[in-house]
Amino acid sequence: LQSTQRAFTINSCASKNKKRPHVSQSPILQPGRNCWCVRKAEKLAFLIDGAAYFKALFDSLPIAKQQILILAWDVHSRLNLVPPDDRRDGAQPTALGDLLNHLVRRRSGLRVNVLSWDFSLLYAPSREWLPVYKLDWKTHRRVKFCLDDQYPLGASHHQKVVVIDDALAFTGGLDLTRGRWDTPEHRPDDPRRGAVDECDLPITPYHDIQVAMSGPAAAALGDLARERWLRGIGKNLSAPAERQGNLWPEGLPADIENVNVAITRTRPAFGEFEEVREVEQLYLDAIAAARDYIYIENQFFTAVSIVQALAKRLAEPDGPQVVLVLPLETSGWLSQQSMDVMRVASIRRLREADKGGRFAVYFPDKPDLGEHSINLHAKLMIMDDRFARVGSSNLNNRSMGLDTECDVALEAAEHESDVQRSIRAFRNRLLAEHLDCDAVEVDAKIAQTGSLLEGIEALRGAPRTLRALEPKLPEPDERLLRDIRLADPERPVDSETLLKHFVPEKQAKPAGLRILRWVVVLLALVALAAAWRFTPLSGLLDVAALEQFAQQWRGSAIAPLAVIAAFVAGGLLVVPVTAMIVVSVLIFEPVAGFSYALAGSLISALTGYAIGTRLGKNTVRQFAGTKLNEVSRALAKRGVLTMLVVRVVPVAPFTVVNLVAGASHIRFRDFALGTVFGMAPGILGITLVIDQAAKAIKSPDWQTVLTMVVVAALVIGAGYLLSRRLLAMAGEGDDGSSDENEQRNSPRNT
């Protein structure tokens, strides 16, 4: 995306908001329709940018006596809530993991529960390695960290909530992870912005919003967090026995006191839980109720329903002004190739609908950032000085119905002038940061012009400012947009639909690539045999000595038990089972090697199955990570045929399959039979190939090499045909008519 500054021509008669006649306004917030509940917040503060939020949290966590709940899209144990050099109390750790561990050791009754999204591997490079070890196993037993995988295919848990003793809560767009800390100055070279020790990723300036609140509204967020813990982990968390008094951190000024706050959610349909689309409905209701202006800051802008609602208001002869503040470009190559392209179409749709010059879209620009731009990650909307919402929901389709989201909103009644002043002050602070001026100046200019849009235009022009966002991309192709929209669905999409959409039927079985891979293996075997025959390689290994060692084991009475024990130990240590099979065949005669390898594989598999059954899914998830999702999908049908397919066409390491099968309660008979009949052909094929390869190494003439190649080709071909046939049988067994409840109750409905 590129940007060019353009001169705004604004239709003065349309852009200047005339004094409208007084009209009684109906409340926007309606529990059961567009919000979950409305609760009183004794104090509330809008925290602009990460430094303010993390400092408030750093000051608040030590006050906790009973319970700290954290919901996150991402968590990093080494995140410094305040830069180490800025802390006042040198005895208190600044890194999140160390701080939580320190607090539970200091206070005997305190428990910490952290629940984070069991993330997609696409995000692995930017996330902390082994978070379960660093935030659970390595910490005090009363600090529990778990990954939540209870969501549909393609979804994520996107809520960002911290609740302390049900008395103080924070929610918004900021996760407790790397790259989020920043000040409103967004300095290009601020070394504190990394906020994570040994951070090797480039950290660009970051703009986001969080809300702090105390009182019953905080307790309601505690209920939300405990309900998600129950869904994700299957265990109940008790609420604090008694609510503490004032937990509001010292040094944090409240923007407003004793105000009603609505909590609004998105939750996809999954298992026994029905779909919740309060986030979307509240956006639509607020847009419909706007009279003067709608001000939006958001990371994305692709939600079809929101674009349509805004376009409808812009098409009205006397509708509200609409001001969007978006990032110059989204973060990451994948997002730029999908979400940014869809954003172009959304912006063009609004420009076509705008007949009165009431629409503008900007990005925050700071010239001294060089090739970087401010990563605008905020998710907020302010309307008419009487309504404000902040949360985790993006203006994309998935936040409307696929990802779990949590927003909070407050609405000023006609007589609540203090709430109106707070909302207006919040808006002025945001614009003052972007326009590099004072909030008082922003308020005065908007009042002078009688227009939000003209006030912004009058203040633009400083080096740091809001610049018009002019996406310079080719005209979006409708077919391309349809394809891209699968990257931003509003409801769960089944895996078969994705496969059919992105991989045409004639390309769904890439035989060529598989054959090429095995041809390379054959060539490598031939090259190895030639190396033994024509190079000094043969001198590096005494074949006679190896043969003597093998003969000793072949005659040993304990050989079968030793092999089986080695397979069991190797399985527990995640040693590749193929490597153990190869060693067995090399040491023993082909018949004995095949028998020992099959028996060892089966007993090792049954051992892993028994351990998985004993540990349960939640513990296995900590070991298997995202592989749990993949394997559970493959095992969802729970039959012998499924186990055959998994063994012939493995979707994960041997050990992971065994553990997950046990944790998913696959029937023992199905597991055992599927393992025996699924692995026997593969072990037989490996035995034949290794036996011929060993002969070729001992006698590397052209006849033995040719025999090895022919045997390997036959084994590879037979394995390929067998896998194709099993996959076809599995597909024929799924006619798409399975009961919906059975699908929902499967180990992983993805």
Summary of the structure (lengths in Angstrom):
residues: 750
radius of gyration: 30.8
end to end distance: 34.3
largest distance: 102.4
contacts: 2518
relative contact order: 0.10
helix: 50%
strand: 16%
